Amino acid sequence: MLFTGEFEHTVDTKGRLAIPSEIRSRMKKAEDGEAFYLTIGSNRALRLYPEKGFERLAAMIEEGLVTDEAVQEFDQLLFPLSRRLELDSAGRIRLPDRMMERAALGKEVVLIGVRDHLEIRDLKQWNAELDERLAKQEEIFSRFVRRGRVPGTSGE
């Protein structure tokens, strides 16, 4: 599933966050699963992956009896800090208090679509970061094109 857009929300007093109906209505049980996995990203933002998408990511990580030290460190950071969250009948998930603390989230948040996942960001922090990125938009796009990541470009 492709995630795009920004959705401003409030985390209620019980730590519940509504997943927009626009997103829920596009999820397919067979492809995406019935729940989300919540984890913390390298930027300390909370990331929400559809259940089956997270399981596919986990399967891509090297497996073996003896693992590389980097894989082991990654596994020991990612999986203990991940939680499977089911939607309630109102389309909400419950954010664990520790996860909200680690991500420095307040009650006012924004859900942003980031290709294969959603990020839950503090609204004020996100707006400040977005303003900085928009000021450097031309530079960011130029670096992206130079890397050859845009179809039809040579990356030179």
Rosetta blueprint (number, residue, H / E / L):
1 M L
2 L L
3 F E
4 T L
5 G L
6 E E
7 F E
8 E E
9 H E
10 T E
11 V L
12 D L
13 T L
14 K L
15 G L
16 R E
17 L E
18 A E
19 I L
20 P L
21 S H
22 E H
23 I H
24 R H
25 S L
26 R L
27 M L
28 K L
29 K H
30 A H
31 E H
32 D H
33 G L
34 E L
35 A E
36 F E
37 Y E
38 L E
39 T E
40 I E
41 G L
42 S L
43 N L
44 R L
45 A L
46 L E
47 R E
48 L E
49 Y E
50 P E
51 E H
52 K H
53 G H
54 F H
55 E H
56 R H
57 L H
58 A H
59 A H
60 M H
61 I L
62 E L
63 E L
64 G L
65 L L
66 V L
67 T L
68 D L
69 E H
70 A H
71 V H
72 Q H
73 E H
74 F H
75 D H
76 Q H
77 L H
78 L H
79 F L
80 P L
81 L L
82 S L
83 R E
84 R E
85 L E
86 E E
87 L L
88 D L
89 S L
90 A L
91 G L
92 R E
93 I E
94 R E
95 L L
96 P L
97 D H
98 R H
99 M H
100 M H
101 E H
102 R H
103 A L
104 A L
105 L L
106 G L
107 K L
108 E E
109 V E
110 V E
111 L E
112 I E
113 G E
114 V E
115 R E
116 D L
117 H E
118 L E
119 E E
120 I E
121 R E
122 D E
123 L H
124 K H
125 Q H
126 W H
127 N H
128 A H
129 E H
130 L H
131 D H
132 E H
133 R H
134 L H
135 A H
136 K L
137 Q H
138 E H
139 E H
140 I H
141 F H
142 S H
143 R H
144 F H
145 V H
146 R H
147 R L
148 G L
149 R L
150 V L
151 P L
152 G L
153 T L
154 S L
155 G L
156 E L
